[in-house]
Amino acid sequence: MKLQTGQLIGGRFRVLRALGEGGMGAVYEAEQQGLGRLVALKVMHPHVAQAPGFVERFHREARVLARLRHEGSVEVYDYGLDAGFLFLAMERVTGETLEAVLQREGALAPRRAVGIAMRTLEVLEAAHALGIFHRDLKPSNLFLEAHPGGERVKVLDFGLATLGMPAQARLTQEGMTVGTPGFMSPEQLRGFPLDGRSDLYSLGCVLYEMLTGLVPFAAMPTVEMATSHLYRPVTPPREARPDLLVSERLSAVVMKALEKLPTARPADAAAMREELLAVLAEPGAEQVPRRRGEGKKQERVTAPLMAAPRPAPGDVSVGVLASRADLAEPLVVALAACGFQARRVGAEESWTELGVVLVVAEGRDALAQARQWVSRPGVPPLLLCGPAEDWDLVTGALEGGLFDFVPLPPDPMDLTRKVSRARKSKR
């Protein structure tokens, strides 16, 4: 059911035309009666409005925007319920989303990309000061407006933002998908308490795409995408697109924002903005001109895999623990192909001479067993191996004292990196 041109909503907003429609609702251009002001009227579909979780999200967005008064956020005029339609009347902005720009132009010049990121950080700084965390930053939620003083950025869709409540809010508890997996921080994917550094991770993903025309991890099933953000390293922008000549310092700022641990990222939005400001002050910060058509979005493919460092033969002795040979042998073969000395081991034998042990998860008690083995005297680092779609294993591996989680079947680069890291941790 759609609103009709000329229809009056809330007794004061007359619909002029449709601007866009999504799964949850639609956005219309409307005129506020009496004031003659053009507004953007965000309206939820009636069948969606009946779901308590979505209604709460809608009300939350209105409350968040009412508190957050910044030129980079959208001003809210009114919201309510009329004839079964939940509506939110907001400032009418003109321009286009960053997503549309990236689709058309591909990678942006570094100075422009940094400018967009810095203006976004100004909005985040104001929001975080109020205890508001966006939780869904992505190119489609950044709106670019042309302005005589320079390009302006509006941060849209605070519907998932936290507002004076714990990260494990009721929306999450009701089973809603909170956020967009391709831009979510590891702690958000795990459902851990969030602070502003989670938004910085998401912005790091956006900045990465602006600089390279690539997303940090190419499109893949949701669970694989989540696993990538939790465990896989991101290829630095300079290596992902060496043809675009992203500076080493700018690449380092992006990679710092994309650190898996929040404590390794910039302390807050102001700190990240200062780091980007320093990048702009570098000599030669302007982008080297490209030939027409370079960096287009159709080049948005998986970043090239970098050759994983192969350990010297015999450098690392790895044990594989599994109850059946058909489970152990594929891992032994994969480890050997990566340059490791590997063999199948038993649960009762001593593992002290091994550098690392990979435990193949079998059944629901696998995690509990692995946690018991971790407490053995002299035990080497343990890596739990199992299907990536088993979310309990993925999220529980690190919490029980295990060194890491290896999705099966293993990716050779990922396997080499994790075993090498585990072995170094023992030394």
Contacts in CASP RR format, 6 or more apart in sequence:
PFRMAT RR
TARGET T0000
AUTHOR 0000-0000-0000
METHOD contacts of the structure
MODEL  1
MKLQTGQLIGGRFRVLRALGEGGMGAVYEAEQQGLGRLVALKVMHPHVAQ
APGFVERFHREARVLARLRHEGSVEVYDYGLDAGFLFLAMERVTGETLEA
VLQREGALAPRRAVGIAMRTLEVLEAAHALGIFHRDLKPSNLFLEAHPGG
ERVKVLDFGLATLGMPAQARLTQEGMTVGTPGFMSPEQLRGFPLDGRSDL
YSLGCVLYEMLTGLVPFAAMPTVEMATSHLYRPVTPPREARPDLLVSERL
SAVVMKALEKLPTARPADAAAMREELLAVLAEPGAEQVPRRRGEGKKQER
VTAPLMAAPRPAPGDVSVGVLASRADLAEPLVVALAACGFQARRVGAEES
WTELGVVLVVAEGRDALAQARQWVSRPGVPPLLLCGPAEDWDLVTGALEG
GLFDFVPLPPDPMDLTRKVSRARKSKR
1 45 0 8 1.000
1 46 0 8 1.000
2 18 0 8 1.000
2 21 0 8 1.000
2 26 0 8 1.000
3 9 0 8 1.000
3 15 0 8 1.000
3 18 0 8 1.000
3 26 0 8 1.000
3 28 0 8 1.000
3 41 0 8 1.000
3 43 0 8 1.000
3 85 0 8 1.000
4 15 0 8 1.000
5 15 0 8 1.000
5 16 0 8 1.000
5 17 0 8 1.000
6 14 0 8 1.000
6 15 0 8 1.000
6 16 0 8 1.000
7 14 0 8 1.000
7 15 0 8 1.000
8 14 0 8 1.000
8 15 0 8 1.000
8 33 0 8 1.000
9 15 0 8 1.000
9 30 0 8 1.000
9 41 0 8 1.000
9 43 0 8 1.000
9 82 0 8 1.000
9 83 0 8 1.000
9 85 0 8 1.000
9 87 0 8 1.000
10 78 0 8 1.000
10 80 0 8 1.000
10 82 0 8 1.000
10 87 0 8 1.000
11 33 0 8 1.000
11 82 0 8 1.000
12 32 0 8 1.000
12 33 0 8 1.000
12 34 0 8 1.000
12 78 0 8 1.000
13 30 0 8 1.000
13 31 0 8 1.000
13 32 0 8 1.000
13 33 0 8 1.000
13 39 0 8 1.000
13 41 0 8 1.000
13 78 0 8 1.000
13 87 0 8 1.000
13 89 0 8 1.000
14 30 0 8 1.000
14 31 0 8 1.000
14 33 0 8 1.000
15 28 0 8 1.000
15 29 0 8 1.000
15 30 0 8 1.000
15 41 0 8 1.000
16 28 0 8 1.000
16 29 0 8 1.000
16 30 0 8 1.000
16 31 0 8 1.000
16 38 0 8 1.000
17 28 0 8 1.000
17 29 0 8 1.000
18 26 0 8 1.000
18 27 0 8 1.000
18 28 0 8 1.000
18 29 0 8 1.000
19 26 0 8 1.000
19 27 0 8 1.000
19 28 0 8 1.000
19 29 0 8 1.000
19 40 0 8 1.000
20 26 0 8 1.000
20 27 0 8 1.000
21 27 0 8 1.000
23 45 0 8 1.000
23 48 0 8 1.000
24 44 0 8 1.000
24 45 0 8 1.000
24 48 0 8 1.000
24 54 0 8 1.000
25 42 0 8 1.000
25 43 0 8 1.000
25 44 0 8 1.000
25 45 0 8 1.000
25 48 0 8 1.000
26 42 0 8 1.000
26 43 0 8 1.000
26 45 0 8 1.000
27 40 0 8 1.000
27 41 0 8 1.000
27 42 0 8 1.000
27 43 0 8 1.000
28 40 0 8 1.000
28 41 0 8 1.000
28 43 0 8 1.000
29 38 0 8 1.000
29 39 0 8 1.000
29 40 0 8 1.000
29 41 0 8 1.000
29 92 0 8 1.000
30 38 0 8 1.000
30 39 0 8 1.000
30 40 0 8 1.000
30 41 0 8 1.000
30 89 0 8 1.000
31 37 0 8 1.000
31 38 0 8 1.000
31 39 0 8 1.000
32 38 0 8 1.000
32 39 0 8 1.000
32 77 0 8 1.000
32 89 0 8 1.000
37 77 0 8 1.000
38 92 0 8 1.000
39 77 0 8 1.000
39 89 0 8 1.000
39 90 0 8 1.000
39 91 0 8 1.000
39 92 0 8 1.000
40 74 0 8 1.000
40 89 0 8 1.000
40 90 0 8 1.000
40 91 0 8 1.000
40 92 0 8 1.000
40 93 0 8 1.000
41 87 0 8 1.000
41 88 0 8 1.000
41 89 0 8 1.000
41 90 0 8 1.000
42 87 0 8 1.000
42 88 0 8 1.000
42 89 0 8 1.000
42 90 0 8 1.000
43 85 0 8 1.000
43 86 0 8 1.000
43 87 0 8 1.000
43 88 0 8 1.000
44 54 0 8 1.000
44 55 0 8 1.000
44 58 0 8 1.000
44 85 0 8 1.000
44 86 0 8 1.000
44 87 0 8 1.000
46 84 0 8 1.000
46 85 0 8 1.000
48 54 0 8 1.000
49 55 0 8 1.000
49 58 0 8 1.000
49 81 0 8 1.000
49 84 0 8 1.000
49 85 0 8 1.000
49 86 0 8 1.000
52 174 0 8 1.000
53 170 0 8 1.000
53 171 0 8 1.000
53 174 0 8 1.000
53 176 0 8 1.000
55 86 0 8 1.000
56 170 0 8 1.000
56 171 0 8 1.000
57 159 0 8 1.000
57 160 0 8 1.000
57 171 0 8 1.000
57 176 0 8 1.000
58 79 0 8 1.000
58 86 0 8 1.000
58 88 0 8 1.000
58 159 0 8 1.000
59 79 0 8 1.000
60 158 0 8 1.000
60 159 0 8 1.000
60 161 0 8 1.000
60 163 0 8 1.000
60 171 0 8 1.000
61 88 0 8 1.000
61 157 0 8 1.000
61 158 0 8 1.000
61 159 0 8 1.000
61 161 0 8 1.000
62 76 0 8 1.000
62 79 0 8 1.000
62 88 0 8 1.000
63 163 0 8 1.000
64 132 0 8 1.000
64 158 0 8 1.000
64 159 0 8 1.000
64 161 0 8 1.000
64 163 0 8 1.000
65 73 0 8 1.000
65 74 0 8 1.000
65 75 0 8 1.000
65 76 0 8 1.000
65 90 0 8 1.000
65 158 0 8 1.000
66 76 0 8 1.000
67 130 0 8 1.000
67 132 0 8 1.000
67 163 0 8 1.000
68 123 0 8 1.000
68 126 0 8 1.000
68 127 0 8 1.000
68 130 0 8 1.000
68 132 0 8 1.000
68 158 0 8 1.000
69 75 0 8 1.000
70 122 0 8 1.000
70 123 0 8 1.000
70 126 0 8 1.000
70 127 0 8 1.000
71 152 0 8 1.000
72 119 0 8 1.000
72 122 0 8 1.000
72 123 0 8 1.000
72 152 0 8 1.000
72 153 0 8 1.000
72 154 0 8 1.000
72 155 0 8 1.000
73 123 0 8 1.000
73 126 0 8 1.000
73 127 0 8 1.000
73 154 0 8 1.000
73 155 0 8 1.000
73 158 0 8 1.000
74 90 0 8 1.000
74 91 0 8 1.000
74 93 0 8 1.000
74 154 0 8 1.000
74 155 0 8 1.000
74 156 0 8 1.000
75 90 0 8 1.000
75 91 0 8 1.000
76 88 0 8 1.000
76 89 0 8 1.000
76 90 0 8 1.000
76 91 0 8 1.000
77 89 0 8 1.000
77 90 0 8 1.000
77 91 0 8 1.000
78 88 0 8 1.000
78 89 0 8 1.000
79 86 0 8 1.000
79 87 0 8 1.000
79 88 0 8 1.000
79 89 0 8 1.000
80 86 0 8 1.000
80 87 0 8 1.000
80 88 0 8 1.000
81 87 0 8 1.000
93 143 0 8 1.000
93 145 0 8 1.000
93 154 0 8 1.000
94 145 0 8 1.000
95 143 0 8 1.000
95 144 0 8 1.000
95 145 0 8 1.000
95 146 0 8 1.000
96 143 0 8 1.000
96 144 0 8 1.000
97 139 0 8 1.000
97 140 0 8 1.000
97 141 0 8 1.000
97 142 0 8 1.000
97 143 0 8 1.000
97 144 0 8 1.000
97 156 0 8 1.000
98 116 0 8 1.000
98 139 0 8 1.000
98 140 0 8 1.000
98 142 0 8 1.000
98 143 0 8 1.000
98 144 0 8 1.000
98 206 0 8 1.000
98 210 0 8 1.000
99 138 0 8 1.000
99 139 0 8 1.000
99 140 0 8 1.000
99 142 0 8 1.000
101 108 0 8 1.000
101 139 0 8 1.000
101 144 0 8 1.000
102 108 0 8 1.000
102 139 0 8 1.000
102 209 0 8 1.000
102 210 0 8 1.000
102 213 0 8 1.000
102 297 0 8 1.000
103 297 0 8 1.000
104 297 0 8 1.000
105 295 0 8 1.000
105 296 0 8 1.000
105 297 0 8 1.000
106 213 0 8 1.000
106 295 0 8 1.000
106 296 0 8 1.000
106 297 0 8 1.000
106 299 0 8 1.000
106 300 0 8 1.000
107 210 0 8 1.000
107 211 0 8 1.000
107 212 0 8 1.000
107 213 0 8 1.000
107 241 0 8 1.000
107 244 0 8 1.000
107 295 0 8 1.000
108 116 0 8 1.000
108 210 0 8 1.000
108 211 0 8 1.000
109 286 0 8 1.000
109 287 0 8 1.000
110 211 0 8 1.000
110 246 0 8 1.000
110 247 0 8 1.000
110 250 0 8 1.000
110 279 0 8 1.000
110 285 0 8 1.000
110 286 0 8 1.000
110 287 0 8 1.000
111 280 0 8 1.000
111 285 0 8 1.000
111 286 0 8 1.000
111 287 0 8 1.000
112 151 0 8 1.000
112 210 0 8 1.000
113 207 0 8 1.000
113 210 0 8 1.000
113 211 0 8 1.000
114 207 0 8 1.000
114 250 0 8 1.000
114 276 0 8 1.000
114 279 0 8 1.000
114 280 0 8 1.000
115 151 0 8 1.000
115 276 0 8 1.000
115 280 0 8 1.000
116 142 0 8 1.000
116 144 0 8 1.000
116 151 0 8 1.000
116 153 0 8 1.000
116 210 0 8 1.000
117 203 0 8 1.000
117 204 0 8 1.000
117 206 0 8 1.000
117 207 0 8 1.000
117 210 0 8 1.000
117 276 0 8 1.000
118 273 0 8 1.000
118 276 0 8 1.000
118 277 0 8 1.000
119 151 0 8 1.000
119 152 0 8 1.000
119 153 0 8 1.000
120 137 0 8 1.000
120 142 0 8 1.000
120 153 0 8 1.000
120 155 0 8 1.000
120 203 0 8 1.000
120 206 0 8 1.000
121 203 0 8 1.000
121 269 0 8 1.000
121 270 0 8 1.000
121 272 0 8 1.000
121 273 0 8 1.000
121 276 0 8 1.000
122 269 0 8 1.000
122 273 0 8 1.000
123 153 0 8 1.000
123 155 0 8 1.000
124 134 0 8 1.000
124 155 0 8 1.000
124 196 0 8 1.000
124 199 0 8 1.000
124 200 0 8 1.000
124 203 0 8 1.000
124 269 0 8 1.000
125 268 0 8 1.000
125 269 0 8 1.000
125 270 0 8 1.000
125 273 0 8 1.000
127 133 0 8 1.000
127 134 0 8 1.000
127 155 0 8 1.000
127 158 0 8 1.000
127 161 0 8 1.000
128 195 0 8 1.000
128 196 0 8 1.000
128 199 0 8 1.000
128 268 0 8 1.000
128 269 0 8 1.000
131 162 0 8 1.000
131 163 0 8 1.000
131 164 0 8 1.000
132 158 0 8 1.000
132 161 0 8 1.000
132 162 0 8 1.000
132 163 0 8 1.000
132 164 0 8 1.000
133 161 0 8 1.000
133 162 0 8 1.000
133 167 0 8 1.000
133 194 0 8 1.000
133 195 0 8 1.000
133 196 0 8 1.000
133 198 0 8 1.000
133 199 0 8 1.000
134 141 0 8 1.000
134 155 0 8 1.000
134 158 0 8 1.000
134 160 0 8 1.000
134 161 0 8 1.000
134 199 0 8 1.000
134 202 0 8 1.000
135 160 0 8 1.000
135 161 0 8 1.000
135 162 0 8 1.000
135 178 0 8 1.000
135 179 0 8 1.000
135 188 0 8 1.000
135 194 0 8 1.000
135 198 0 8 1.000
135 199 0 8 1.000
135 202 0 8 1.000
136 157 0 8 1.000
136 159 0 8 1.000
136 160 0 8 1.000
136 161 0 8 1.000
136 178 0 8 1.000
136 179 0 8 1.000
136 180 0 8 1.000
136 183 0 8 1.000
136 202 0 8 1.000
137 155 0 8 1.000
137 183 0 8 1.000
137 199 0 8 1.000
137 202 0 8 1.000
137 203 0 8 1.000
137 206 0 8 1.000
138 180 0 8 1.000
138 182 0 8 1.000
138 183 0 8 1.000
138 202 0 8 1.000
138 205 0 8 1.000
138 206 0 8 1.000
139 206 0 8 1.000
139 209 0 8 1.000
141 155 0 8 1.000
141 156 0 8 1.000
141 157 0 8 1.000
142 153 0 8 1.000
142 154 0 8 1.000
142 155 0 8 1.000
142 156 0 8 1.000
142 206 0 8 1.000
143 153 0 8 1.000
143 154 0 8 1.000
143 155 0 8 1.000
143 156 0 8 1.000
144 151 0 8 1.000
144 152 0 8 1.000
144 153 0 8 1.000
144 154 0 8 1.000
145 151 0 8 1.000
145 152 0 8 1.000
145 153 0 8 1.000
145 154 0 8 1.000
146 152 0 8 1.000
160 171 0 8 1.000
160 178 0 8 1.000
160 179 0 8 1.000
162 169 0 8 1.000
162 194 0 8 1.000
166 193 0 8 1.000
167 188 0 8 1.000
167 191 0 8 1.000
167 192 0 8 1.000
167 193 0 8 1.000
167 194 0 8 1.000
168 191 0 8 1.000
168 193 0 8 1.000
171 178 0 8 1.000
172 178 0 8 1.000
172 191 0 8 1.000
178 188 0 8 1.000
179 188 0 8 1.000
181 189 0 8 1.000
181 222 0 8 1.000
181 225 0 8 1.000
181 226 0 8 1.000
181 229 0 8 1.000
182 205 0 8 1.000
182 215 0 8 1.000
182 216 0 8 1.000
182 217 0 8 1.000
182 225 0 8 1.000
182 229 0 8 1.000
183 202 0 8 1.000
183 205 0 8 1.000
183 206 0 8 1.000
184 201 0 8 1.000
184 202 0 8 1.000
184 226 0 8 1.000
184 229 0 8 1.000
185 194 0 8 1.000
185 197 0 8 1.000
185 198 0 8 1.000
185 201 0 8 1.000
185 202 0 8 1.000
185 229 0 8 1.000
185 262 0 8 1.000
186 201 0 8 1.000
186 229 0 8 1.000
186 230 0 8 1.000
186 260 0 8 1.000
186 261 0 8 1.000
187 193 0 8 1.000
187 194 0 8 1.000
187 198 0 8 1.000
187 262 0 8 1.000
188 194 0 8 1.000
188 198 0 8 1.000
189 226 0 8 1.000
189 229 0 8 1.000
189 230 0 8 1.000
190 230 0 8 1.000
190 395 0 8 1.000
195 262 0 8 1.000
196 268 0 8 1.000
196 269 0 8 1.000
197 262 0 8 1.000
197 265 0 8 1.000
197 266 0 8 1.000
197 267 0 8 1.000
197 268 0 8 1.000
198 262 0 8 1.000
199 269 0 8 1.000
200 257 0 8 1.000
200 265 0 8 1.000
200 266 0 8 1.000
200 268 0 8 1.000
200 269 0 8 1.000
200 272 0 8 1.000
201 257 0 8 1.000
201 258 0 8 1.000
201 259 0 8 1.000
201 262 0 8 1.000
201 265 0 8 1.000
203 257 0 8 1.000
203 272 0 8 1.000
204 254 0 8 1.000
204 257 0 8 1.000
204 258 0 8 1.000
205 215 0 8 1.000
205 216 0 8 1.000
205 258 0 8 1.000
207 254 0 8 1.000
207 257 0 8 1.000
208 214 0 8 1.000
208 215 0 8 1.000
208 216 0 8 1.000
208 234 0 8 1.000
208 237 0 8 1.000
208 254 0 8 1.000
208 258 0 8 1.000
209 215 0 8 1.000
209 216 0 8 1.000
211 237 0 8 1.000
211 241 0 8 1.000
211 244 0 8 1.000
211 246 0 8 1.000
211 250 0 8 1.000
211 254 0 8 1.000
212 237 0 8 1.000
212 240 0 8 1.000
212 241 0 8 1.000
212 244 0 8 1.000
212 246 0 8 1.000
212 303 0 8 1.000
213 241 0 8 1.000
213 295 0 8 1.000
213 297 0 8 1.000
213 299 0 8 1.000
213 300 0 8 1.000
214 240 0 8 1.000
214 241 0 8 1.000
214 299 0 8 1.000
214 300 0 8 1.000
214 301 0 8 1.000
214 302 0 8 1.000
214 303 0 8 1.000
215 300 0 8 1.000
216 228 0 8 1.000
216 229 0 8 1.000
216 234 0 8 1.000
216 258 0 8 1.000
216 303 0 8 1.000
217 225 0 8 1.000
217 228 0 8 1.000
217 229 0 8 1.000
217 232 0 8 1.000
217 234 0 8 1.000
218 300 0 8 1.000
218 301 0 8 1.000
218 302 0 8 1.000
218 303 0 8 1.000
219 225 0 8 1.000
220 228 0 8 1.000
223 388 0 8 1.000
223 389 0 8 1.000
223 391 0 8 1.000
224 388 0 8 1.000
224 407 0 8 1.000
226 394 0 8 1.000
227 388 0 8 1.000
227 394 0 8 1.000
227 407 0 8 1.000
230 260 0 8 1.000
230 394 0 8 1.000
230 405 0 8 1.000
231 260 0 8 1.000
231 404 0 8 1.000
231 405 0 8 1.000
231 407 0 8 1.000
231 414 0 8 1.000
231 418 0 8 1.000
232 411 0 8 1.000
232 414 0 8 1.000
233 417 0 8 1.000
234 255 0 8 1.000
234 258 0 8 1.000
235 303 0 8 1.000
235 304 0 8 1.000
235 305 0 8 1.000
235 306 0 8 1.000
236 251 0 8 1.000
236 254 0 8 1.000
236 255 0 8 1.000
237 244 0 8 1.000
237 246 0 8 1.000
237 250 0 8 1.000
237 251 0 8 1.000
237 254 0 8 1.000
237 255 0 8 1.000
238 246 0 8 1.000
238 247 0 8 1.000
238 248 0 8 1.000
238 251 0 8 1.000
239 303 0 8 1.000
239 304 0 8 1.000
239 306 0 8 1.000
240 303 0 8 1.000
240 304 0 8 1.000
241 295 0 8 1.000
243 294 0 8 1.000
244 287 0 8 1.000
244 290 0 8 1.000
244 295 0 8 1.000
245 287 0 8 1.000
245 288 0 8 1.000
247 279 0 8 1.000
247 282 0 8 1.000
247 285 0 8 1.000
249 278 0 8 1.000
249 279 0 8 1.000
249 282 0 8 1.000
250 276 0 8 1.000
250 279 0 8 1.000
253 272 0 8 1.000
253 275 0 8 1.000
253 276 0 8 1.000
253 279 0 8 1.000
256 264 0 8 1.000
256 265 0 8 1.000
256 266 0 8 1.000
256 275 0 8 1.000
257 265 0 8 1.000
257 266 0 8 1.000
257 272 0 8 1.000
259 265 0 8 1.000
265 272 0 8 1.000
266 272 0 8 1.000
266 275 0 8 1.000
279 285 0 8 1.000
305 413 0 8 1.000
306 413 0 8 1.000
308 338 0 8 1.000
308 412 0 8 1.000
308 413 0 8 1.000
308 416 0 8 1.000
308 417 0 8 1.000
309 416 0 8 1.000
309 420 0 8 1.000
310 338 0 8 1.000
310 339 0 8 1.000
310 416 0 8 1.000
311 338 0 8 1.000
311 339 0 8 1.000
311 340 0 8 1.000
311 416 0 8 1.000
311 420 0 8 1.000
313 339 0 8 1.000
313 341 0 8 1.000
314 339 0 8 1.000
314 340 0 8 1.000
314 341 0 8 1.000
315 340 0 8 1.000
315 341 0 8 1.000
316 340 0 8 1.000
316 341 0 8 1.000
316 355 0 8 1.000
316 356 0 8 1.000
316 419 0 8 1.000
316 420 0 8 1.000
316 423 0 8 1.000
317 340 0 8 1.000
317 341 0 8 1.000
317 342 0 8 1.000
317 343 0 8 1.000
317 353 0 8 1.000
317 354 0 8 1.000
317 355 0 8 1.000
318 335 0 8 1.000
318 340 0 8 1.000
318 341 0 8 1.000
318 342 0 8 1.000
318 343 0 8 1.000
318 354 0 8 1.000
318 355 0 8 1.000
318 356 0 8 1.000
318 357 0 8 1.000
318 358 0 8 1.000
318 419 0 8 1.000
319 342 0 8 1.000
319 343 0 8 1.000
319 344 0 8 1.000
319 345 0 8 1.000
319 351 0 8 1.000
319 354 0 8 1.000
319 356 0 8 1.000
319 357 0 8 1.000
319 358 0 8 1.000
320 328 0 8 1.000
320 331 0 8 1.000
320 332 0 8 1.000
320 335 0 8 1.000
320 342 0 8 1.000
320 343 0 8 1.000
320 344 0 8 1.000
320 345 0 8 1.000
320 357 0 8 1.000
320 358 0 8 1.000
320 360 0 8 1.000
321 328 0 8 1.000
321 344 0 8 1.000
321 345 0 8 1.000
321 346 0 8 1.000
321 347 0 8 1.000
321 357 0 8 1.000
321 358 0 8 1.000
321 359 0 8 1.000
321 360 0 8 1.000
322 328 0 8 1.000
322 331 0 8 1.000
322 344 0 8 1.000
322 359 0 8 1.000
322 360 0 8 1.000
322 362 0 8 1.000
323 362 0 8 1.000
325 344 0 8 1.000
327 360 0 8 1.000
327 362 0 8 1.000
328 344 0 8 1.000
328 360 0 8 1.000
329 344 0 8 1.000
330 409 0 8 1.000
331 342 0 8 1.000
331 358 0 8 1.000
331 360 0 8 1.000
331 385 0 8 1.000
331 410 0 8 1.000
332 342 0 8 1.000
332 343 0 8 1.000
332 344 0 8 1.000
334 409 0 8 1.000
334 410 0 8 1.000
334 412 0 8 1.000
334 415 0 8 1.000
335 342 0 8 1.000
335 358 0 8 1.000
335 415 0 8 1.000
335 419 0 8 1.000
336 342 0 8 1.000
337 412 0 8 1.000
338 412 0 8 1.000
338 415 0 8 1.000
338 416 0 8 1.000
338 419 0 8 1.000
340 419 0 8 1.000
345 351 0 8 1.000
345 354 0 8 1.000
345 357 0 8 1.000
347 373 0 8 1.000
351 357 0 8 1.000
351 376 0 8 1.000
351 378 0 8 1.000
351 379 0 8 1.000
351 380 0 8 1.000
352 378 0 8 1.000
352 379 0 8 1.000
352 380 0 8 1.000
354 380 0 8 1.000
355 380 0 8 1.000
355 381 0 8 1.000
355 422 0 8 1.000
355 423 0 8 1.000
355 426 0 8 1.000
356 380 0 8 1.000
356 381 0 8 1.000
356 382 0 8 1.000
356 383 0 8 1.000
356 403 0 8 1.000
356 419 0 8 1.000
356 422 0 8 1.000
356 423 0 8 1.000
356 426 0 8 1.000
357 373 0 8 1.000
357 379 0 8 1.000
357 380 0 8 1.000
357 381 0 8 1.000
357 382 0 8 1.000
357 383 0 8 1.000
358 382 0 8 1.000
358 383 0 8 1.000
358 385 0 8 1.000
358 406 0 8 1.000
358 419 0 8 1.000
359 366 0 8 1.000
359 369 0 8 1.000
359 370 0 8 1.000
359 373 0 8 1.000
359 382 0 8 1.000
359 383 0 8 1.000
359 384 0 8 1.000
359 385 0 8 1.000
359 402 0 8 1.000
360 385 0 8 1.000
360 386 0 8 1.000
360 408 0 8 1.000
361 367 0 8 1.000
361 370 0 8 1.000
361 384 0 8 1.000
361 385 0 8 1.000
361 386 0 8 1.000
361 390 0 8 1.000
361 393 0 8 1.000
366 384 0 8 1.000
366 393 0 8 1.000
367 384 0 8 1.000
367 392 0 8 1.000
367 393 0 8 1.000
367 396 0 8 1.000
367 397 0 8 1.000
367 400 0 8 1.000
370 382 0 8 1.000
370 384 0 8 1.000
370 397 0 8 1.000
370 400 0 8 1.000
370 402 0 8 1.000
371 400 0 8 1.000
371 401 0 8 1.000
371 402 0 8 1.000
373 379 0 8 1.000
373 382 0 8 1.000
374 382 0 8 1.000
374 400 0 8 1.000
374 401 0 8 1.000
374 402 0 8 1.000
380 422 0 8 1.000
380 426 0 8 1.000
381 403 0 8 1.000
381 422 0 8 1.000
381 423 0 8 1.000
381 425 0 8 1.000
381 426 0 8 1.000
382 401 0 8 1.000
382 402 0 8 1.000
382 403 0 8 1.000
383 402 0 8 1.000
383 403 0 8 1.000
383 404 0 8 1.000
383 405 0 8 1.000
383 406 0 8 1.000
383 418 0 8 1.000
383 419 0 8 1.000
383 422 0 8 1.000
384 393 0 8 1.000
384 397 0 8 1.000
384 402 0 8 1.000
384 404 0 8 1.000
384 405 0 8 1.000
384 406 0 8 1.000
385 405 0 8 1.000
385 406 0 8 1.000
385 407 0 8 1.000
385 408 0 8 1.000
385 410 0 8 1.000
386 393 0 8 1.000
386 405 0 8 1.000
386 406 0 8 1.000
386 407 0 8 1.000
386 408 0 8 1.000
387 393 0 8 1.000
387 407 0 8 1.000
387 408 0 8 1.000
388 394 0 8 1.000
388 407 0 8 1.000
388 408 0 8 1.000
393 405 0 8 1.000
394 405 0 8 1.000
394 407 0 8 1.000
396 405 0 8 1.000
397 404 0 8 1.000
397 405 0 8 1.000
398 404 0 8 1.000
398 405 0 8 1.000
403 418 0 8 1.000
403 421 0 8 1.000
403 422 0 8 1.000
403 425 0 8 1.000
404 418 0 8 1.000
404 421 0 8 1.000
404 422 0 8 1.000
406 414 0 8 1.000
406 415 0 8 1.000
406 418 0 8 1.000
407 414 0 8 1.000
END
